[in-house]
Amino acid sequence: MSQNLLIPNSGTDRASMRSRCLRQYVHVGFRFARYQCAPWLVLAIAPLKLLFTSGVERIHAQVRYFSAISRIDFVGVYGLLNDLLW
């Protein structure tokens, strides 16, 4: 029984397209959430690494920490806090 792999079945094609599209949207959403949360995660983890490392690893942790601080939009954070308080 030969099967042509270049021509998909019409019944499974629609279902696979929907699942592929859903996976793509979930993947994009996950990447966006990771991009938005990454500086905050570094700010939480880097001080702990600074306590336990020395030498080159300590300098690397400091650079990561300061670059994470520079990537955060503090004006937006202050605006959000202002909206929550008033």
N, C-alpha and C positions, 0 to 999 in steps of 0.2 A: 504494500500500500504506500504509494508515494504521496508526499505532502509538499505543497508549495509554500515555502516559508516567506516568500516575498509578498504574498497576498494574504492579509489577515482575514480571519473569519468575521462576518458582519455582526454576529451576536456578541462576541467577546470584545470586539473593537471598541464599542461605545463604553462598556464598563471599564476597560483598561484606560481609555482616554479620561474618564471621570476620575478614576483613582490617581492617575498620573497628574492631572490638574490639581487635585486636592493635595497631593504630596508636595507639589511645587509651591502652592500657597502656604502650606504649613512650614515648609523649609524657609521661605522668604520671611514669614512671620517670626520664626525662631531666630533667624539671623538678625532681624531688626531688633528684637528684644535683647539678644546677646550684645549687640552693638550699643544699645542704650544703657545696659547694666554693667558693661565691662569696666568703666572707670570706677564705679562704686564698689565693685568686687575687688579691684586692685587696692582701693583705699582701705578696705577691710582686711585684706590678706597681707599687704606689704609691711605694715608695722609689726605684725607678728614675725615675719621673716627677718626684719631688722633686729629683733631681739635675739635670734638664735643663729645668725650667720656672721661671718667675719671675712675680711679681705675683699676679694673681687666680687663675691656673691653679695656682700653687703652694699657695695657701690652699685651693683646692678639693681638691687632692690630699691635703693634710694632713687635711682634714675627712673625706674618704673613708677614709683610713688609720685614723684614730681611731674612726670609727664601725664599721669592720670589726673592730677589736680589741674593741670593746664587744659585738659580736654573737657572738663565739666563746665557747663554753662550756669554759673552761679547767679546771673541776673534772672534767668528763668526759675531757678530754685527759690530765690528771694521773692519773686513775683507770686509763685505758687504759695509760699508761706504767708505772704501778705493777704492773698485771697482767702486762705483758710482762717486767718485770724480775724479778718473783718468781715 
